[in-house]
Amino acid sequence: MGMEFDFDTMINRRNTNCGKWDTMDKKYGCEDMLHLGVADMDFKAPDPILDGLRDILDMGVLGYTDLSDRFFESIQRWYKKQYQIDVPREWIVFCPRINVASSICVDTYTDKGDGVIMNTPAYGPLRSAIEKNDRSFLASPLKRDGDRYVLDFEHMESLVDVRTKMLIMCNPHNPTGRCWTKEELTQAAEFCRRHDLILFSDEIHGDLVAEGVTHYSTLNITDDINERLILATSPAKTFNIPGVIVSYMIIPNEDLRKQMAKTIDRIGMHNPTIFAVTAVEKAYTECDDWYVAVKKYIDANEAFTRAYFAEHFPAFHILPREGTYLLWIDYSALGMSEEALEQWFLREANVSVYMGSVFGEAGVGYMRLNLASPRAMLEAAYERMRKAWRF
Ligand SMILES: Cc1ncc(COP(=O)(O)O)c(C=O)c1O
């Protein structure tokens, strides 16, 4: 028998400087809106993590902190247990955030004016890592094959020239929810090898796959990708601890690691926060049951949402979700502009979601909805939508 966990309690996160609730209230000028946008969960983190952080607070001295042996061993345990991959300790490189990792990787491994390919629709900060470092953002739109988004290798090929230096992938893909197959990743690895590109693989959503779906880490695709791979991930999404600010990169190639060590030294990115090390140790060693349970809860939220939408909003077409806790929804059948639909959500339904243009031109006609909330909260949001619905 697995342990029972409470994902049903609605926790009031307002007045805590919360990005999802307070910032969005301010943004939309609203006080009682239900927010299904920002990608964190409305669930409490697992008890072992909270207890570990409480112990730190009880000790009371919030001083400089260093990485522990257990930090590395915990990551190694997780990769072995979840993905049957042995990650040598020296490959693991601490980084506060993935959004820092992507930016410093672009800065370290490419030069100003170089081209970096990325599939669209795209998670904004990954795109920013390219553009704000004055590199050229080479967008390769994913193709829709029926309900399935696929990589368009022909188009990716057409983007490459002598100044193209990197491919950034997101796996599972935010916002479309695709988990790239072994074959797709092998093809992407071969593409990078052929054109001598660094592959930056953002796998922050990797642990959160739907029942029956496998997350293939780029690390277990082919050995020769290792010479050009930077994998960036963290327990932040999996265990709902993004406010702790901790992530890490896995960099198998020693030369690339040395270059990164220089960057880290240059920008003074030395210590993790005092909470980061404990959070990773606890998350990856004491929270396996919570992890299984939260995935089940999200799967059930998806089933609930699909049934509700099929009954009340059949014009919203929900695409298959393989990974992430986000639903990518095609509303083009409504024939409504994004502005009109957003205004309807904000002003009439009193619910917020992310409109697709947040993910660039390729996202227009879609919206993204976060499933990782208590079921009753989702139901309350859908009820608001149903009562206001007039299309
Ligand atoms: C694909 C992806 N990468 C990175 C991040 C952010 O990671 P971090 O908080 O470590 O910067 C997110 C958060 O939504 C994400 O969806």
The ligand as a MOL file (V3000), in Angstrom:
LIG
                    3D

  0  0  0     0  0            999 V3000
M  V30 BEGIN CTAB
M  V30 COUNTS 16 16 0 0 0
M  V30 BEGIN ATOM
M  V30 1 C 10.9300 24.1440 -19.9780 0
M  V30 2 C 11.2660 24.9520 -18.7630 0
M  V30 3 N 12.5460 25.2370 -18.5060 0
M  V30 4 C 12.9000 25.9440 -17.4320 0
M  V30 5 C 11.9440 26.4240 -16.5440 0
M  V30 6 C 12.3670 27.2740 -15.3840 0
M  V30 7 O 13.3510 26.6260 -14.6300 0
M  V30 8 P 14.0980 27.4230 -13.4940 0
M  V30 9 O 13.0540 27.8530 -12.5250 0
M  V30 10 O 15.0650 26.4240 -12.9210 0
M  V30 11 O 14.7710 28.5760 -14.1500 0
M  V30 12 C 10.5930 26.1460 -16.7720 0
M  V30 13 C 9.5480 26.6630 -15.8670 0
M  V30 14 O 8.4080 26.7790 -16.2250 0
M  V30 15 C 10.2500 25.3910 -17.9150 0
M  V30 16 O 8.9790 25.0800 -18.1860 0
M  V30 END ATOM
M  V30 BEGIN BOND
M  V30 1 1 1 2
M  V30 2 1 2 3
M  V30 3 2 2 15
M  V30 4 2 3 4
M  V30 5 1 4 5
M  V30 6 1 5 6
M  V30 7 2 5 12
M  V30 8 1 6 7
M  V30 9 1 7 8
M  V30 10 2 8 9
M  V30 11 1 8 10
M  V30 12 1 8 11
M  V30 13 1 12 13
M  V30 14 1 12 15
M  V30 15 2 13 14
M  V30 16 1 15 16
M  V30 END BOND
M  V30 END CTAB
M  END
